[in-house]
Each structure stands twice: as structure tokens, then as C-alpha cells.
Amino acid sequence: MALEELKNAKLVVGTKQTLRALSKDAVLQVYIAGDADQRVIFPLQEMCSSKGVATVTVASKAVLGKACGIDVGTASVALLK
């Protein structure tokens, strides 16, 4: 899915919400900002790996936030099933 299509997709924004959705097996794919703090996204990457969920790295938090239609940056976004 292209980043432009995220605005119209069913999403959860932010690492806490993404981890929660992953724990419920409700995620198709996770987008992670390349400039996000490793200690913030490491647990997310681990859970994605253990659940077999694909991750996509995006250039920055600002780019990812804009792609989701929000005015602030975000470290991660989950595309829901």
C-alpha cells in the first residue's frame, strides 16, 4: 500500500496503540518511522517479527504522520485487518 492510501485506510496511530492492536491479532502491516527512537520501536519490531506481521520503514516521523492525515509526527502506524 502506498503512503498516500493510508489517509483512507483503517489505522491505529502511535506505538502504544499499534502494540495493542498487534496483541489482538488485528494488524495487516506496520509502518515505522526511520528516525524513531530505537528503544521506542524495538518492542514493536520484536512483536511484529514474532507474529509474522510485515513492517515498512518510512523516511521520518513527520512523513508518516502526514501520510496518516495528522499534523504531528508518529513513530508507528498499524494498518488494520
Buried (B, 14 or more C-beta within 10 A) or exposed (E): EEBEEBEEEEBBBBBEBBBBBBEEEEBBBBBBBEBBEEEBBEEBBEBBEEEEBEBEEBEEBBBBBBBBEBEEBBBBBBBBE
